[in-house]
Amino acid sequence: MAIGLILTTFPPLRTIGLSVLTSAGVVGALLGLAARTALGNAFAGIQVAFADGLHVGDVIVVDGQWGRVEEVKLTNVVIRL
């Protein structure tokens, strides 16, 4: 983005600078959409880990099967069925 802004200050290079800025905006939007799922999962994991909803050793039912919580991490919960 800095290169695009620098190029827009020179009249002969203004078009190239605007192209660079537009490309940076499009790439930023695509990265934001791609990272949305990963960030959502990370925030959900943080919420599960710090909300104290699950504890190691708790017995829960998953899809009709009994299981015991073995680990609670930021990205997943390990359950032994």
C-alpha positions as CSV (number, residue, x, y, z in Angstrom):
1,M,0.0,0.0,0.0
2,A,2.9,2.3,0.8
3,I,4.3,1.9,-2.7
4,G,0.8,2.6,-4.2
5,L,0.5,5.8,-2.2
6,I,4.0,6.9,-3.2
7,L,3.3,6.3,-6.8
8,T,0.0,8.4,-6.7
9,T,2.0,11.5,-5.7
10,F,3.7,11.6,-9.1
11,P,1.3,12.6,-11.9
12,P,2.8,10.3,-14.6
13,L,2.6,7.3,-12.3
14,R,-0.8,8.0,-10.7
15,T,-2.5,5.3,-12.7
16,I,0.0,2.6,-11.7
17,G,-0.3,3.8,-8.1
18,L,-4.1,3.5,-8.2
19,S,-3.8,0.0,-9.7
20,V,-1.5,-1.1,-6.9
21,L,-3.9,0.3,-4.2
22,T,-6.9,-1.4,-5.9
23,S,-5.0,-4.7,-6.0
24,A,-4.1,-4.4,-2.4
25,G,-7.7,-3.8,-1.5
26,V,-8.9,-6.9,-3.4
27,V,-6.2,-9.1,-1.9
28,G,-7.1,-7.8,1.6
29,A,-10.8,-8.6,1.1
30,L,-9.9,-12.1,-0.2
31,L,-7.6,-12.8,2.8
32,G,-10.3,-11.5,5.1
33,L,-12.9,-13.9,3.7
34,A,-10.4,-16.8,3.8
35,A,-9.5,-16.1,7.4
36,R,-13.0,-15.7,8.6
37,T,-13.6,-19.4,9.3
38,A,-10.3,-19.9,10.9
39,L,-10.7,-16.8,13.2
40,G,-14.3,-17.8,14.0
41,N,-13.1,-21.3,15.1
42,A,-10.2,-19.8,17.2
43,F,-12.6,-17.4,19.0
44,A,-15.0,-20.2,19.6
45,G,-12.2,-22.3,21.1
46,I,-11.1,-19.5,23.3
47,Q,-14.7,-19.1,24.5
48,V,-15.0,-22.8,25.3
49,A,-11.6,-22.9,27.0
50,F,-12.3,-19.9,29.3
51,A,-16.0,-20.2,29.9
52,D,-15.5,-23.3,32.1
53,G,-18.3,-25.1,30.4
54,L,-16.3,-28.3,30.0
55,H,-13.7,-29.7,32.4
56,V,-11.3,-32.6,32.0
57,G,-13.1,-35.7,33.4
58,D,-16.6,-34.6,32.7
59,V,-18.9,-37.2,31.2
60,I,-21.0,-36.0,28.2
61,V,-23.2,-37.4,25.5
62,V,-22.1,-36.9,21.9
63,D,-24.4,-38.2,19.1
64,G,-26.1,-40.6,21.5
65,Q,-22.8,-42.0,22.8
66,W,-21.3,-41.4,26.3
67,G,-17.9,-39.9,26.4
68,R,-15.4,-38.4,28.8
69,V,-13.6,-35.1,28.2
70,E,-9.8,-35.8,28.1
71,E,-8.4,-32.4,26.9
72,V,-9.8,-28.9,26.3
73,K,-7.6,-26.9,23.9
74,L,-8.1,-23.6,22.0
75,T,-8.9,-25.4,18.7
76,N,-10.6,-28.6,19.8
77,V,-11.9,-30.7,22.6
78,V,-10.7,-34.3,22.9
79,I,-13.5,-36.7,24.0
80,R,-12.9,-40.5,24.6
81,L,-16.1,-42.4,23.6
